[in-house]
Structure formats: C-alpha cells, structure tokens
Amino acid sequence: MAHIKLQEGLPGIRGLLVFSPETAKPMCDLVQVLLRDDHTLTRAEREMIGVHVSSENDCYYCQHCHGSTAAQLLGGSNDDYALIDQIKWDFEATPISDKMKALLAIAGKVQMGGKHVTTADVERARKQGATDKEIHDTVLIAAAFCMFNRYVDGLGTWQPHDPEMYVEIGKQTATKGYVNRDLSKRLESLATK
Amino acid sequence: MAHIHFPEGLPGILGPMAFSPATAKPLNALAEVLLRGPNSLSAADREMIATYVSSQNDCYFCQHAHGAVAAYRMQGNEKLIADIKVNFESAAISDKLKALLAIAGKTQKGGKQVTSADVERARQQGATDKEIHDTVLIAAAFCMFNRYVDGLATWAPADPEMYRENGKRLADVGYVHSTDNLPAAQK
C-alpha cells in the first residue's frame, strides 16, 4: 500500500501526478525536453539512459515503463526488448555504439553520486565524439531519474508486475511523449482505465 | 574545472542553467512550486529539507545556497542550519519537522528506504499526506539538483557572504526568474 492516499488503479508515478498536478507540470515538461525534443541522441538512446539509471536504483516501475518505451522506439520486436534487458545486465557487452557505452558509464556514475563522474569518464565520451550538450544531457537525464525513482519508490506506489501493461505504456509513450497540452485531461483518461 | 564549457564566473547550478535554458525553465518551475508555493509547511522548513539532503549528498554549492535561504528566513539563524546538518534530532526544530527530515534522509539513500514506521512517526506529529508527499519530492528533487551540480564538476565559491546575499535574493524574489539574465553569450 502506498504511504499516502492515492487514487486507486493508477500505477507508479501516475497516481502521484494526479495527487499533485502543480508539481506534475514542471516534471513532465522536464522529461519532455530531455527525452523527446530534437537532439543528436535518438529518443531510444535517451530512454536507455533513463532505463539504466532506474535499473541501478532498482525502481521496478520506471525501468519497465522506460525500457518498454525504448524498445518500442527501436521497433518493438522481441529482440528490441531483449537488447534493453541486456543493457540493464551489462551495457558494455551489448551491440550499442561506443559513444552510448561511454555515456551510460557517465550516467552510472551520476547514479552513485555526482562526484563519482571523473575527467577520464568525460574524456572517454569525448573520444567517441560526444558533445558538451550530449554530456550535459546525459548527466541531467541520470540525475532526473534519481529524482523520479525516489519519488515513485519513496511514496510506496503500486507497481504491477504485468508485462502487457508495460508494453501498452511503452507504445503510448513512444507515440505521444510526456506532455499533453491538457495534462489534467490526460490524467483523467488514465484514471478511467 | 567543469566537465563541459560554461560561461565563466557562474557559481554552481547557474553554469549548467546558462548552458541549457530549455531545461532550466522546468527545473526552476519545480523548485518554485516545491520551495515557495502555497503550503502548510513554511518556506523555511522546506528549505531546511533541501539543505539537509544536499548536505547528505555532500553538495557544497546546494547546501550553502539553500542553507542561506533557510537561515535568512529564520532571522539569520545560521547556527540552527548548521545544527540540523550535524544532527537534526537534537536541533531546536519541531518534532514534526524532525520526522519529515528523517523521511527526507531515507529518500536520499533510496526510495525503498522509507518505511511505514517513518511515515507513521510523521503522521503522529500531525503531518498531512501533502506534507509527506512534498517532503519526499523535495528530497528526491535535491538528489537530482545535487547530482546535476556535482556531476558536471561546477565551480562553488567558498565566500559565505556570496551565499548570504544570494539567499536573501532567492527568498525575496524566488526561483522562476533567477536565471533570466545569465550571461549565456558572454565570456
């Protein structure tokens, strides 16, 4: 049971977004800029950063929502879902780009604490062609997930273990993103599901 | 030296915010709602939660920036803020705030560390659902801000007077427009 009274039937962060719409807005705006806006990193690559950090933080809901979104953005095949699982196990051994490996290494350091990121970590990413903006955004995506994961787990939210639900969430998010012009309307529609 | 190129001379989070105005906007909006929006917790109490978490995360800039806002809001009582960082359980604050700081400290370690007993303790001191929610989210948000500031190896000045002046300005003017006039294009 959640630590505070949340609307029933809304998994993970969704119950919290309905509970507190005034904080939901800037949080959704932030994640929309970080994960959806035009970027030299693909949307799938940015989702992978969120997935890796959520997995390191052991947040079931976030790692499965964003893992499914990343897999859907890659095409949604079983292989795409398998790749996301492999990234969580050991991203260094996956067939992702060397630049993404270097950025995931930075994200993993940020998850442990900001001071863990070393000049050598940043140098490795630069050697693979990472720009200042890509390094900045990797650090901020990782930091933001350290917030989202704590928010979702710190309030003891309901996190169903239903693979189909996460496939649906991944499909929706991959298509529509995180911001709706009328957030309250979107939350209402979630509430009726 | 910072890990990426910022406009020079900007302390702490101001460098990254000048570098990335598109993310600065929602970050400032979130800080404004959490720390200064209408709330049954005083703005001073909320700044203390932010200060304590930043201290636990060993983020020099954030703990001094927000510690200064909190002290300014407590008639300049810098000793109280220092006491909270060392051991909030023995500091001269309400039992409710102690219970909320305990929840914030658990959130800093990881969301799953927060127990029903922690929440029950806060409720027994009169904490509402919204106060518990906001405590967890303030603590979680500072786990983000602290990592953002330290993960990019930003510059943190050591001059207490700078933090005092900055604290007064943040308390009086707030976070939304705090980065409007940064010298993004200057050297």
Interface residues (C-beta under 8 A of the other chain):
Chain A: H3 I4 K5 L16 F19 S20 E22 T23 K25 P26 M27 D29 L30 V33 L34 D37 N57 D58 C59 I106 K109 V110 G113 G114 K115 V117 T119 V122 D132 K133 I135 H136 D137 V139 L140 A142 A143 A144 C146 M147 F148 N149 R150 Y151 V152 D153 G154 L155 G156
Chain B: H3 I4 H5 P16 F19 S20 A22 T23 K25 P26 L27 A29 L30 V33 L34 G37 N57 D58 C59 I103 K106 T107 Q108 G110 G111 K112 V114 S116 V119 D129 K130 I132 H133 D134 V136 L137 A139 A140 A141 C143 M144 F145 N146 R147 Y148 V149 D150 G151 L152 A153
